[in-house]
Amino acid sequence: MARITAGIGCSHVPAIGVAMDLGNTHEPYWQPVFEGFKKSREWQKENNPDVIFMVYNDHCTAFDASCIPTFALGCAADFQPADEGFGPRPVPVVKNHQKMASHIAQSLILDEFDITIMNEMEVDHGLTVPLSVMYGEIPQDGAWPALVIPLCVNVVQYPAPTGNRCYNLGKAIGKAIKSYDEDLKVHIYGTGGMSHQLQYKRAGLINPEWDKDFLDRLTSDPVGLSQMPHIEYLREAGSEGVEMVMWHVMRGALNDDITEVRRFYHVPASNTAVGHIIFENHA
């Protein structure tokens, strides 16, 4: 049977992808960010999965105001990098594990989660930046070292799903993956955040104390953390801080018995706090 061997939380700051694409990772501003992911890349090489289940949010590329599903599961054969205004990122096309994605869709819907099934979808920096920081530079004509099943979560237009709903969805995803009848190693990613606000009077807000407490509780008290109301994310972590509900999907998919093996936090990276955590999942 398939096994979830790790969970990864990771910010998906678009400027990080730009820095990699332009070869600016060794500049003084960016060097601390990429130095922080160095050990994670080493860990990834030693623990590379067959499949990555990527929980992320779209930034008005695959979806716009005419249609914003709460949860959209990618079931296409592949996903092209989106043009977000400056051309697509020069990264490989994302290849799916279609059979597992279809199995997960069936399992979730029969568990009464109303998932939108996407048979065609482009993916933006929300998905490709976490892959880039964990794998490093990969030629556009190469291939990502794992297949990727994307789950897009609406955290752009109110109302976003609650942390509790995301945590319970994670549990259902974990159940679905573990019932897939093939011996595969799976990593699940929760992306977005950490604290940041991009507009109006609090533009530039970063709250390191709140961010670090979130990481602490993600490890030690995930159920309690998942009960946090939207208003606290907005008040303490800024208008875009609500992206952090996606980390609950990742944590909910893991077992109770986990080990935190890596943590990294850095401020700033393009007006945003960068957060990262790795859990190894035990049977």
Secondary structure, DSSP 8 states (H G I E B T S, - for coil): --EEEEEEEE---HHHHHHHHTT-TTSTTTHHHHHHTHHHHHHHHHT--SEEEEEE---SSS-BTTB--SEEEE-SSEE-B-B-SS-B-SS--EE--HHHHHHHHHHHHHTT---EEESS--B-HHHHHHHHHHH----TTS--SSEEEEEEE--SSS----HHHHHHHHHHHHHHHHTSSS--EEEEEEE--SS---SSTTTT---HHHHHHHHHHHHH-HHHHHT--HHHHHHHH-TTGGGGHHHHHHHHHS-S-EEEEEEEEES-SSSS-EEEEEEEE--
